[in-house]
Amino acid sequence: MPTQNPHRDLSLCTSSKVYNALTELKHLEGHRSAKFLSLLAENLVRKGLLNEQEVVHMLDLVVD
């Protein structure tokens, strides 16, 4: 039985929290991964660690 918020387990490290949240329900794995990565990219652009052109370039590499 899946939990509602597997990433709320305080005993897990950050990478395990992300992995568990993204892979808990296999039919949502792709959607959750895409949503997480889109929020991560947006946050990095907002903080000035990446610019939008760099994100678009990485997307070009993924799509090609």
All heavy atoms as TSV, in Angstrom:
chain	resi	resn	atom	element	x	y	z
A	1	MET	N	N	0.848	-1.188	0.000
A	1	MET	CA	C	0.000	0.000	0.000
A	1	MET	C	C	0.888	1.243	0.000
A	1	MET	O	O	1.703	1.420	0.888
A	1	MET	CB	C	-0.881	-0.023	1.251
A	1	MET	CG	C	-1.795	1.143	1.373
A	1	MET	SD	S	-3.312	0.716	0.541
A	1	MET	CE	C	-4.332	2.070	0.910
A	2	PRO	N	N	0.750	2.101	-0.987
A	2	PRO	CA	C	1.589	3.296	-1.040
A	2	PRO	C	C	1.207	4.302	0.038
A	2	PRO	O	O	0.069	4.375	0.466
A	2	PRO	CB	C	1.321	3.866	-2.429
A	2	PRO	CG	C	0.047	3.268	-2.879
A	2	PRO	CD	C	-0.127	1.984	-2.135
A	3	THR	N	N	2.195	5.051	0.469
A	3	THR	CA	C	1.933	6.114	1.435
A	3	THR	C	C	1.571	7.383	0.684
A	3	THR	O	O	1.878	7.522	-0.499
A	3	THR	CB	C	3.167	6.371	2.318
A	3	THR	OG1	O	4.239	6.775	1.459
A	3	THR	CG2	C	3.554	5.147	3.098
A	4	GLN	N	N	0.964	8.315	1.363
A	4	GLN	CA	C	0.570	9.565	0.717
A	4	GLN	C	C	1.778	10.445	0.422
A	4	GLN	O	O	1.863	11.056	-0.615
A	4	GLN	CB	C	-0.424	10.315	1.617
A	4	GLN	CG	C	-1.007	11.554	1.004
A	4	GLN	CD	C	-1.898	11.275	-0.190
A	4	GLN	OE1	O	-2.388	10.168	-0.368
A	4	GLN	NE2	N	-2.103	12.249	-1.032
A	5	ASN	N	N	2.730	10.510	1.336
A	5	ASN	CA	C	3.889	11.381	1.195
A	5	ASN	C	C	5.155	10.641	1.615
A	5	ASN	O	O	5.673	10.864	2.709
A	5	ASN	CB	C	3.709	12.642	2.055
A	5	ASN	CG	C	2.568	13.498	1.572
A	5	ASN	OD1	O	2.553	13.960	0.446
A	5	ASN	ND2	N	1.584	13.709	2.435
A	6	PRO	N	N	5.705	9.786	0.751
A	6	PRO	CA	C	6.876	8.997	1.134
A	6	PRO	C	C	8.103	9.852	1.424
A	6	PRO	O	O	9.001	9.414	2.138
A	6	PRO	CB	C	7.114	8.104	-0.083
A	6	PRO	CG	C	6.509	8.843	-1.218
A	6	PRO	CD	C	5.322	9.559	-0.635
A	7	HIS	N	N	8.131	11.076	0.930
A	7	HIS	CA	C	9.271	11.966	1.149
A	7	HIS	C	C	9.258	12.616	2.536
A	7	HIS	O	O	10.197	13.302	2.898
A	7	HIS	CB	C	9.295	13.050	0.071
A	7	HIS	CG	C	8.034	13.847	0.020
A	7	HIS	ND1	N	6.869	13.345	-0.523
A	7	HIS	CD2	C	7.749	15.085	0.458
A	7	HIS	CE1	C	5.926	14.264	-0.433
A	7	HIS	NE2	N	6.434	15.323	0.170
A	8	ARG	N	N	8.228	12.376	3.310
A	8	ARG	CA	C	8.144	12.951	4.653
A	8	ARG	C	C	8.810	12.074	5.709
A	8	ARG	O	O	8.835	12.424	6.882
A	8	ARG	CB	C	6.684	13.201	5.046
A	8	ARG	CG	C	5.978	14.229	4.192
A	8	ARG	CD	C	6.490	15.584	4.484
A	8	ARG	NE	N	5.766	16.588	3.717
A	8	ARG	CZ	C	6.038	17.856	3.781
A	8	ARG	NH1	N	6.989	18.291	4.554
A	8	ARG	NH2	N	5.364	18.705	3.046
A	9	ASP	N	N	9.373	10.943	5.317
A	9	ASP	CA	C	10.050	10.032	6.241
A	9	ASP	C	C	11.345	10.681	6.699
A	9	ASP	O	O	12.290	10.852	5.933
A	9	ASP	CB	C	10.336	8.692	5.549
A	9	ASP	CG	C	10.934	7.667	6.476
A	9	ASP	OD1	O	11.433	8.018	7.566
A	9	ASP	OD2	O	10.923	6.479	6.098
A	10	LEU	N	N	11.416	11.080	7.975
A	10	LEU	CA	C	12.558	11.808	8.495
A	10	LEU	C	C	13.835	10.980	8.544
A	10	LEU	O	O	14.933	11.535	8.625
A	10	LEU	CB	C	12.239	12.349	9.900
A	10	LEU	CG	C	11.085	13.340	9.979
A	10	LEU	CD1	C	10.831	13.740	11.436
A	10	LEU	CD2	C	11.348	14.558	9.116
A	11	SER	N	N	13.719	9.659	8.455
A	11	SER	CA	C	14.906	8.814	8.531
A	11	SER	C	C	15.651	8.726	7.196
A	11	SER	O	O	16.761	8.202	7.148
A	11	SER	CB	C	14.516	7.406	8.982
A	11	SER	OG	O	13.755	6.754	7.989
A	12	LEU	N	N	15.064	9.265	6.122
A	12	LEU	CA	C	15.670	9.166	4.798
A	12	LEU	C	C	16.542	10.377	4.486
A	12	LEU	O	O	16.251	11.499	4.907
A	12	LEU	CB	C	14.580	9.063	3.730
A	12	LEU	CG	C	13.665	7.853	3.789
A	12	LEU	CD1	C	12.596	7.962	2.714
A	12	LEU	CD2	C	14.459	6.565	3.620
A	13	CYS	N	N	17.622	10.142	3.715
A	13	CYS	CA	C	18.434	11.251	3.224
A	13	CYS	C	C	17.683	11.928	2.071
A	13	CYS	O	O	16.695	11.394	1.557
A	13	CYS	CB	C	19.802	10.760	2.775
A	13	CYS	SG	S	19.764	9.645	1.360
A	14	THR	N	N	18.145	13.070	1.652
A	14	THR	CA	C	17.459	13.850	0.622
A	14	THR	C	C	17.286	13.064	-0.665
A	14	THR	O	O	16.193	13.048	-1.251
A	14	THR	CB	C	18.224	15.152	0.336
A	14	THR	OG1	O	18.298	15.900	1.545
A	14	THR	CG2	C	17.522	15.984	-0.718
A	15	SER	N	N	18.344	12.395	-1.130
A	15	SER	CA	C	18.224	11.670	-2.393
A	15	SER	C	C	17.197	10.550	-2.299
A	15	SER	O	O	16.453	10.304	-3.248
A	15	SER	CB	C	19.581	11.121	-2.849
A	15	SER	OG	O	20.084	10.194	-1.917
A	16	SER	N	N	17.116	9.889	-1.153
A	16	SER	CA	C	16.112	8.832	-0.974
A	16	SER	C	C	14.709	9.402	-0.928
A	16	SER	O	O	13.766	8.803	-1.446
A	16	SER	CB	C	16.396	8.039	0.297
A	16	SER	OG	O	17.581	7.293	0.156
A	17	LYS	N	N	14.548	10.574	-0.326
A	17	LYS	CA	C	13.233	11.217	-0.298
A	17	LYS	C	C	12.755	11.519	-1.712
A	17	LYS	O	O	11.599	11.248	-2.063
A	17	LYS	CB	C	13.288	12.507	0.520
A	17	LYS	CG	C	13.442	12.279	2.003
A	17	LYS	CD	C	13.520	13.586	2.753
A	17	LYS	CE	C	13.724	13.308	4.228
A	17	LYS	NZ	N	13.619	14.504	5.044
A	18	VAL	N	N	13.653	12.082	-2.531
A	18	VAL	CA	C	13.290	12.406	-3.914
A	18	VAL	C	C	12.975	11.127	-4.680
A	18	VAL	O	O	11.945	11.032	-5.356
A	18	VAL	CB	C	14.422	13.200	-4.606
A	18	VAL	CG1	C	14.140	13.356	-6.095
A	18	VAL	CG2	C	14.598	14.560	-3.947
A	19	TYR	N	N	13.843	10.142	-4.579
A	19	TYR	CA	C	13.642	8.882	-5.307
A	19	TYR	C	C	12.318	8.229	-4.918
A	19	TYR	O	O	11.546	7.817	-5.780
A	19	TYR	CB	C	14.807	7.938	-5.045
A	19	TYR	CG	C	14.685	6.649	-5.790
A	19	TYR	CD1	C	15.089	6.558	-7.109
A	19	TYR	CD2	C	14.127	5.526	-5.196
A	19	TYR	CE1	C	14.953	5.376	-7.821
A	19	TYR	CE2	C	13.989	4.341	-5.892
A	19	TYR	CZ	C	14.400	4.270	-7.207
A	19	TYR	OH	O	14.255	3.107	-7.904
A	20	ASN	N	N	12.050	8.130	-3.628
A	20	ASN	CA	C	10.816	7.491	-3.166
A	20	ASN	C	C	9.575	8.240	-3.647
A	20	ASN	O	O	8.594	7.625	-4.052
A	20	ASN	CB	C	10.806	7.384	-1.644
A	20	ASN	CG	C	11.747	6.323	-1.135
A	20	ASN	OD1	O	12.347	5.582	-1.897
A	20	ASN	ND2	N	11.898	6.250	0.165
A	21	ALA	N	N	9.617	9.558	-3.596
A	21	ALA	CA	C	8.459	10.345	-4.033
A	21	ALA	C	C	8.207	10.176	-5.525
A	21	ALA	O	O	7.065	10.098	-5.968
A	21	ALA	CB	C	8.657	11.814	-3.695
A	22	LEU	N	N	9.296	10.083	-6.311
A	22	LEU	CA	C	9.134	9.996	-7.762
A	22	LEU	C	C	8.770	8.612	-8.248
A	22	LEU	O	O	8.142	8.463	-9.294
A	22	LEU	CB	C	10.412	10.467	-8.464
A	22	LEU	CG	C	10.799	11.923	-8.230
A	22	LEU	CD1	C	12.081	12.239	-8.978
A	22	LEU	CD2	C	9.693	12.871	-8.628
A	23	THR	N	N	9.147	7.583	-7.510
A	23	THR	CA	C	8.943	6.218	-8.004
A	23	THR	C	C	7.888	5.431	-7.240
A	23	THR	O	O	7.649	4.276	-7.567
A	23	THR	CB	C	10.267	5.424	-7.957
A	23	THR	OG1	O	10.720	5.338	-6.603
A	23	THR	CG2	C	11.326	6.068	-8.826
A	24	GLU	N	N	7.254	6.023	-6.260
A	24	GLU	CA	C	6.298	5.280	-5.438
A	24	GLU	C	C	5.178	4.655	-6.263
A	24	GLU	O	O	4.862	3.494	-6.103
A	24	GLU	CB	C	5.707	6.168	-4.352
A	24	GLU	CG	C	4.753	5.404	-3.470
A	24	GLU	CD	C	4.047	6.274	-2.479
A	24	GLU	OE1	O	3.929	7.482	-2.710
A	24	GLU	OE2	O	3.597	5.742	-1.467
A	25	LEU	N	N	4.564	5.416	-7.122
A	25	LEU	CA	C	3.488	4.905	-7.972
A	25	LEU	C	C	3.991	4.923	-9.406
A	25	LEU	O	O	4.157	5.977	-10.009
A	25	LEU	CB	C	2.228	5.766	-7.829
A	25	LEU	CG	C	1.617	5.799	-6.424
A	25	LEU	CD1	C	0.484	6.811	-6.366
A	25	LEU	CD2	C	1.118	4.426	-6.020
A	26	LYS	N	N	4.241	3.750	-9.963
A	26	LYS	CA	C	4.887	3.643	-11.274
A	26	LYS	C	C	4.120	4.370	-12.378
A	26	LYS	O	O	4.726	4.929	-13.278
A	26	LYS	CB	C	5.089	2.174	-11.655
A	26	LYS	CG	C	6.059	1.451	-10.763
A	26	LYS	CD	C	7.441	2.063	-10.845
A	26	LYS	CE	C	8.402	1.324	-9.954
A	26	LYS	NZ	N	9.696	1.962	-9.849
A	27	HIS	N	N	2.797	4.391	-12.325
A	27	HIS	CA	C	2.046	5.048	-13.391
A	27	HIS	C	C	2.195	6.572	-13.350
A	27	HIS	O	O	1.884	7.254	-14.321
A	27	HIS	CB	C	0.565	4.642	-13.361
A	27	HIS	CG	C	-0.182	5.085	-12.152
A	27	HIS	ND1	N	-0.099	4.450	-10.939
A	27	HIS	CD2	C	-1.036	6.125	-11.971
A	27	HIS	CE1	C	-0.872	5.063	-10.065
A	27	HIS	NE2	N	-1.442	6.078	-10.655
A	28	LEU	N	N	2.692	7.121	-12.234
A	28	LEU	CA	C	2.909	8.566	-12.125
A	28	LEU	C	C	4.387	8.936	-12.201
A	28	LEU	O	O	4.728	10.111	-12.135
A	28	LEU	CB	C	2.342	9.091	-10.801
A	28	LEU	CG	C	0.832	9.099	-10.664
A	28	LEU	CD1	C	0.431	9.567	-9.274
A	28	LEU	CD2	C	0.208	9.984	-11.727
A	29	GLU	N	N	5.266	7.945	-12.352
A	29	GLU	CA	C	6.704	8.197	-12.282
A	29	GLU	C	C	7.164	9.253	-13.294
A	29	GLU	O	O	7.879	10.188	-12.934
A	29	GLU	CB	C	7.465	6.887	-12.495
A	29	GLU	CG	C	8.952	7.015	-12.292
A	29	GLU	CD	C	9.644	5.667	-12.359
A	29	GLU	OE1	O	8.978	4.621	-12.361
A	29	GLU	OE2	O	10.874	5.687	-12.421
A	30	GLY	N	N	6.770	9.129	-14.547
A	30	GLY	CA	C	7.186	10.092	-15.567
A	30	GLY	C	C	6.667	11.488	-15.284
A	30	GLY	O	O	7.397	12.475	-15.407
A	31	HIS	N	N	5.407	11.572	-14.893
A	31	HIS	CA	C	4.813	12.879	-14.582
A	31	HIS	C	C	5.507	13.518	-13.389
A	31	HIS	O	O	5.843	14.704	-13.427
A	31	HIS	CB	C	3.316	12.719	-14.299
A	31	HIS	CG	C	2.693	13.946	-13.733
A	31	HIS	ND1	N	2.442	15.067	-14.495
A	31	HIS	CD2	C	2.288	14.246	-12.473
A	31	HIS	CE1	C	1.896	16.004	-13.719
A	31	HIS	NE2	N	1.798	15.535	-12.501
A	32	ARG	N	N	5.734	12.749	-12.342
A	32	ARG	CA	C	6.379	13.293	-11.145
A	32	ARG	C	C	7.808	13.729	-11.433
A	32	ARG	O	O	8.262	14.756	-10.948
A	32	ARG	CB	C	6.354	12.267	-10.017
A	32	ARG	CG	C	4.985	12.097	-9.409
A	32	ARG	CD	C	5.008	11.063	-8.327
A	32	ARG	NE	N	3.764	11.034	-7.596
A	32	ARG	CZ	C	3.496	10.176	-6.641
A	32	ARG	NH1	N	4.386	9.268	-6.313
A	32	ARG	NH2	N	2.336	10.197	-6.010
A	33	SER	N	N	8.521	12.941	-12.222
A	33	SER	CA	C	9.896	13.299	-12.584
A	33	SER	C	C	9.921	14.608	-13.367
A	33	SER	O	O	10.738	15.490	-13.099
A	33	SER	CB	C	10.555	12.188	-13.400
A	33	SER	OG	O	10.683	11.023	-12.632
A	34	ALA	N	N	9.036	14.724	-14.347
A	34	ALA	CA	C	8.977	15.937	-15.156
A	34	ALA	C	C	8.606	17.146	-14.298
A	34	ALA	O	O	9.197	18.222	-14.441
A	34	ALA	CB	C	7.972	15.767	-16.288
A	35	LYS	N	N	7.653	16.980	-13.408
A	35	LYS	CA	C	7.237	18.092	-12.550
A	35	LYS	C	C	8.365	18.510	-11.611
A	35	LYS	O	O	8.646	19.698	-11.451
A	35	LYS	CB	C	5.997	17.690	-11.740
A	35	LYS	CG	C	5.426	18.821	-10.916
A	35	LYS	CD	C	4.119	18.421	-10.275
A	35	LYS	CE	C	3.538	19.573	-9.488
A	35	LYS	NZ	N	2.245	19.223	-8.885
A	36	PHE	N	N	9.050	17.528	-11.014
A	36	PHE	CA	C	10.152	17.834	-10.114
A	36	PHE	C	C	11.261	18.575	-10.851
A	36	PHE	O	O	11.767	19.589	-10.385
A	36	PHE	CB	C	10.700	16.558	-9.465
A	36	PHE	CG	C	11.885	16.812	-8.585
A	36	PHE	CD1	C	11.714	17.340	-7.317
A	36	PHE	CD2	C	13.168	16.536	-9.024
A	36	PHE	CE1	C	12.805	17.598	-6.510
A	36	PHE	CE2	C	14.260	16.790	-8.222
A	36	PHE	CZ	C	14.089	17.319	-6.957
A	37	LEU	N	N	11.635	18.070	-12.026
A	37	LEU	CA	C	12.719	18.696	-12.779
A	37	LEU	C	C	12.337	20.085	-13.276
A	37	LEU	O	O	13.180	20.981	-13.331
A	37	LEU	CB	C	13.146	17.803	-13.940
A	37	LEU	CG	C	13.888	16.546	-13.498
A	37	LEU	CD1	C	14.100	15.609	-14.684
A	37	LEU	CD2	C	15.206	16.891	-12.843
A	38	SER	N	N	11.080	20.284	-13.630
A	38	SER	CA	C	10.658	21.621	-14.063
A	38	SER	C	C	10.724	22.617	-12.911
A	38	SER	O	O	11.180	23.748	-13.085
A	38	SER	CB	C	9.259	21.585	-14.675
A	38	SER	OG	O	8.276	21.297	-13.702
A	39	LEU	N	N	10.313	22.189	-11.719
A	39	LEU	CA	C	10.401	23.063	-10.547
A	39	LEU	C	C	11.854	23.324	-10.164
A	39	LEU	O	O	12.218	24.446	-9.783
A	39	LEU	CB	C	9.646	22.449	-9.366
A	39	LEU	CG	C	8.130	22.394	-9.516
A	39	LEU	CD1	C	7.520	21.558	-8.395
A	39	LEU	CD2	C	7.541	23.789	-9.542
A	40	LEU	N	N	12.705	22.312	-10.284
A	40	LEU	CA	C	14.122	22.476	-9.987
A	40	LEU	C	C	14.766	23.467	-10.948
A	40	LEU	O	O	15.494	24.373	-10.526
A	40	LEU	CB	C	14.824	21.118	-10.051
A	40	LEU	CG	C	16.312	21.102	-9.744
A	40	LEU	CD1	C	16.586	21.557	-8.320
A	40	LEU	CD2	C	16.859	19.704	-9.960
A	41	ALA	N	N	14.496	23.311	-12.245
A	41	ALA	CA	C	15.054	24.226	-13.242
A	41	ALA	C	C	14.574	25.652	-12.998
A	41	ALA	O	O	15.362	26.605	-13.046
A	41	ALA	CB	C	14.679	23.770	-14.647
A	42	GLU	N	N	13.290	25.817	-12.713
A	42	GLU	CA	C	12.741	27.146	-12.451
A	42	GLU	C	C	13.416	27.785	-11.240
A	42	GLU	O	O	13.776	28.961	-11.253
A	42	GLU	CB	C	11.231	27.037	-12.214
A	42	GLU	CG	C	10.541	28.354	-11.963
A	42	GLU	CD	C	9.053	28.188	-11.726
A	42	GLU	OE1	O	8.453	27.256	-12.290
A	42	GLU	OE2	O	8.500	28.990	-10.972
A	43	ASN	N	N	13.624	26.991	-10.202
A	43	ASN	CA	C	14.269	27.486	-8.988
A	43	ASN	C	C	15.722	27.891	-9.269
A	43	ASN	O	O	16.185	28.933	-8.799
A	43	ASN	CB	C	14.216	26.407	-7.900
A	43	ASN	CG	C	14.543	26.922	-6.535
A	43	ASN	OD1	O	15.099	27.992	-6.373
A	43	ASN	ND2	N	14.219	26.139	-5.525
A	44	LEU	N	N	16.451	27.091	-10.031
A	44	LEU	CA	C	17.842	27.409	-10.358
A	44	LEU	C	C	17.946	28.670	-11.207
A	44	LEU	O	O	18.850	29.493	-11.007
A	44	LEU	CB	C	18.504	26.225	-11.070
A	44	LEU	CG	C	18.736	24.986	-10.208
A	44	LEU	CD1	C	19.238	23.833	-11.066
A	44	LEU	CD2	C	19.701	25.272	-9.065
A	45	VAL	N	N	17.013	28.864	-12.139
A	45	VAL	CA	C	16.998	30.081	-12.949
A	45	VAL	C	C	16.682	31.280	-12.065
A	45	VAL	O	O	17.339	32.326	-12.147
A	45	VAL	CB	C	15.998	29.959	-14.124
A	45	VAL	CG1	C	15.769	31.312	-14.797
A	45	VAL	CG2	C	16.492	28.931	-15.133
A	46	ARG	N	N	15.697	31.144	-11.189
A	46	ARG	CA	C	15.314	32.248	-10.299
A	46	ARG	C	C	16.474	32.664	-9.397
A	46	ARG	O	O	16.678	33.837	-9.115
A	46	ARG	CB	C	14.103	31.844	-9.457
A	46	ARG	CG	C	13.473	33.013	-8.728
A	46	ARG	CD	C	12.203	32.672	-7.949
A	46	ARG	NE	N	11.405	31.592	-8.480
A	46	ARG	CZ	C	11.235	30.409	-7.863
A	46	ARG	NH1	N	11.795	30.170	-6.712
A	46	ARG	NH2	N	10.488	29.468	-8.405
A	47	LYS	N	N	17.277	31.699	-8.953
A	47	LYS	CA	C	18.425	31.989	-8.078
A	47	LYS	C	C	19.661	32.438	-8.849
A	47	LYS	O	O	20.666	32.784	-8.257
A	47	LYS	CB	C	18.766	30.748	-7.251
A	47	LYS	CG	C	17.727	30.451	-6.199
A	47	LYS	CD	C	18.110	29.263	-5.356
A	47	LYS	CE	C	17.066	29.072	-4.260
A	47	LYS	NZ	N	17.467	28.071	-3.299
A	48	GLY	N	N	19.586	32.432	-10.170
A	48	GLY	CA	C	20.700	32.883	-10.988
A	48	GLY	C	C	21.794	31.851	-11.182
A	48	GLY	O	O	22.888	32.185	-11.636
A	49	LEU	N	N	21.530	30.600	-10.842
A	49	LEU	CA	C	22.533	29.551	-11.004
A	49	LEU	C	C	22.557	28.990	-12.422
A	49	LEU	O	O	23.547	28.396	-12.846
A	49	LEU	CB	C	22.292	28.438	-9.983
A	49	LEU	CG	C	22.406	28.894	-8.524
A	49	LEU	CD1	C	21.950	27.794	-7.590
A	49	LEU	CD2	C	23.827	29.318	-8.210
A	50	LEU	N	N	21.465	29.160	-13.140
A	50	LEU	CA	C	21.336	28.798	-14.558
A	50	LEU	C	C	20.563	29.920	-15.224
A	50	LEU	O	O	19.829	30.651	-14.566
A	50	LEU	CB	C	20.521	27.515	-14.735
A	50	LEU	CG	C	21.148	26.161	-14.502
A	50	LEU	CD1	C	20.096	25.069	-14.651
A	50	LEU	CD2	C	22.293	25.907	-15.454
A	51	ASN	N	N	20.728	30.038	-16.537
A	51	ASN	CA	C	19.841	30.963	-17.245
A	51	ASN	C	C	18.947	30.147	-18.167
A	51	ASN	O	O	19.173	28.956	-18.387
A	51	ASN	CB	C	20.625	32.050	-17.988
A	51	ASN	CG	C	21.536	31.502	-19.058
A	51	ASN	OD1	O	21.129	30.660	-19.854
A	51	ASN	ND2	N	22.770	31.972	-19.087
A	52	GLU	N	N	17.938	30.797	-18.688
A	52	GLU	CA	C	16.949	30.075	-19.485
A	52	GLU	C	C	17.561	29.458	-20.739
A	52	GLU	O	O	17.168	28.367	-21.162
A	52	GLU	CB	C	15.784	30.999	-19.856
A	52	GLU	CG	C	14.615	30.252	-20.438
A	52	GLU	CD	C	13.369	31.095	-20.572
A	52	GLU	OE1	O	13.265	32.133	-19.898
A	52	GLU	OE2	O	12.499	30.692	-21.358
A	53	GLN	N	N	18.540	30.132	-21.328
A	53	GLN	CA	C	19.192	29.587	-22.521
A	53	GLN	C	C	19.915	28.281	-22.196
A	53	GLN	O	O	19.906	27.347	-23.007
A	53	GLN	CB	C	20.197	30.599	-23.094
A	53	GLN	CG	C	19.549	31.831	-23.696
A	53	GLN	CD	C	19.064	32.830	-22.634
A	53	GLN	OE1	O	19.557	32.859	-21.512
A	53	GLN	NE2	N	18.083	33.631	-23.005
A	54	GLU	N	N	20.514	28.165	-21.019
A	54	GLU	CA	C	21.171	26.924	-20.614
A	54	GLU	C	C	20.154	25.798	-20.436
A	54	GLU	O	O	20.406	24.652	-20.814
A	54	GLU	CB	C	21.954	27.133	-19.312
A	54	GLU	CG	C	23.170	28.017	-19.477
A	54	GLU	CD	C	23.795	28.400	-18.148
A	54	GLU	OE1	O	23.048	28.815	-17.237
A	54	GLU	OE2	O	25.027	28.285	-18.043
A	55	VAL	N	N	19.013	26.134	-19.880
A	55	VAL	CA	C	17.956	25.130	-19.711
A	55	VAL	C	C	17.468	24.657	-21.079
A	55	VAL	O	O	17.318	23.454	-21.319
A	55	VAL	CB	C	16.786	25.688	-18.865
A	55	VAL	CG1	C	15.617	24.716	-18.840
A	55	VAL	CG2	C	17.253	26.016	-17.450
A	56	VAL	N	N	17.244	25.584	-22.002
A	56	VAL	CA	C	16.785	25.222	-23.340
A	56	VAL	C	C	17.839	24.365	-24.035
A	56	VAL	O	O	17.504	23.379	-24.703
A	56	VAL	CB	C	16.446	26.487	-24.165
A	56	VAL	CG1	C	16.207	26.147	-25.629
A	56	VAL	CG2	C	15.227	27.184	-23.565
A	57	HIS	N	N	19.116	24.689	-23.858
A	57	HIS	CA	C	20.179	23.882	-24.458
A	57	HIS	C	C	20.149	22.449	-23.916
A	57	HIS	O	O	20.269	21.488	-24.682
A	57	HIS	CB	C	21.546	24.516	-24.200
A	57	HIS	CG	C	22.685	23.685	-24.666
A	57	HIS	ND1	N	22.961	23.462	-26.002
A	57	HIS	CD2	C	23.605	22.962	-23.976
A	57	HIS	CE1	C	24.000	22.666	-26.108
A	57	HIS	NE2	N	24.414	22.356	-24.894
A	58	MET	N	N	19.976	22.298	-22.605
A	58	MET	CA	C	19.895	20.957	-22.022
A	58	MET	C	C	18.676	20.211	-22.552
A	58	MET	O	O	18.744	19.007	-22.817
A	58	MET	CB	C	19.867	21.029	-20.491
A	58	MET	CG	C	21.210	21.402	-19.895
A	58	MET	SD	S	21.252	21.308	-18.114
A	58	MET	CE	C	20.448	22.833	-17.665
A	59	LEU	N	N	17.565	20.915	-22.726
A	59	LEU	CA	C	16.366	20.271	-23.287
A	59	LEU	C	C	16.617	19.835	-24.724
A	59	LEU	O	O	16.161	18.761	-25.136
A	59	LEU	CB	C	15.172	21.225	-23.207
A	59	LEU	CG	C	14.642	21.484	-21.806
A	59	LEU	CD1	C	13.593	22.588	-21.842
A	59	LEU	CD2	C	14.091	20.227	-21.171
A	60	ASP	N	N	17.362	20.658	-25.485
A	60	ASP	CA	C	17.721	20.256	-26.851
A	60	ASP	C	C	18.507	18.958	-26.839
A	60	ASP	O	O	18.272	18.074	-27.671
A	60	ASP	CB	C	18.564	21.338	-27.534
A	60	ASP	CG	C	17.758	22.559	-27.944
A	60	ASP	OD1	O	16.524	22.444	-28.042
A	60	ASP	OD2	O	18.378	23.614	-28.153
A	61	LEU	N	N	19.421	18.790	-25.878
A	61	LEU	CA	C	20.217	17.578	-25.784
A	61	LEU	C	C	19.357	16.375	-25.428
A	61	LEU	O	O	19.610	15.259	-25.890
A	61	LEU	CB	C	21.330	17.750	-24.743
A	61	LEU	CG	C	22.393	18.782	-25.058
A	61	LEU	CD1	C	23.328	18.963	-23.876
A	61	LEU	CD2	C	23.166	18.409	-26.310
A	62	VAL	N	N	18.332	16.586	-24.625
A	62	VAL	CA	C	17.448	15.501	-24.221
A	62	VAL	C	C	16.528	15.084	-25.370
A	62	VAL	O	O	16.306	13.897	-25.597
A	62	VAL	CB	C	16.609	15.910	-22.983
A	62	VAL	CG1	C	15.517	14.907	-22.694
A	62	VAL	CG2	C	17.508	16.100	-21.780
A	63	VAL	N	N	16.017	16.055	-26.090
A	63	VAL	CA	C	15.040	15.786	-27.145
A	63	VAL	C	C	15.700	15.205	-28.392
A	63	VAL	O	O	15.127	14.345	-29.048
A	63	VAL	CB	C	14.259	17.087	-27.496
A	63	VAL	CG1	C	13.369	16.881	-28.704
A	63	VAL	CG2	C	13.442	17.513	-26.294
A	64	ASP	N	N	16.906	15.646	-28.700
A	64	ASP	CA	C	17.598	15.151	-29.912
A	64	ASP	C	C	18.072	13.737	-29.767
A	64	ASP	O	O	18.325	13.199	-28.779
A	64	ASP	CB	C	18.786	16.057	-30.252
A	64	ASP	CG	C	18.319	17.409	-30.783
A	64	ASP	OD1	O	17.139	17.525	-31.167
A	64	ASP	OD2	O	19.151	18.330	-30.788
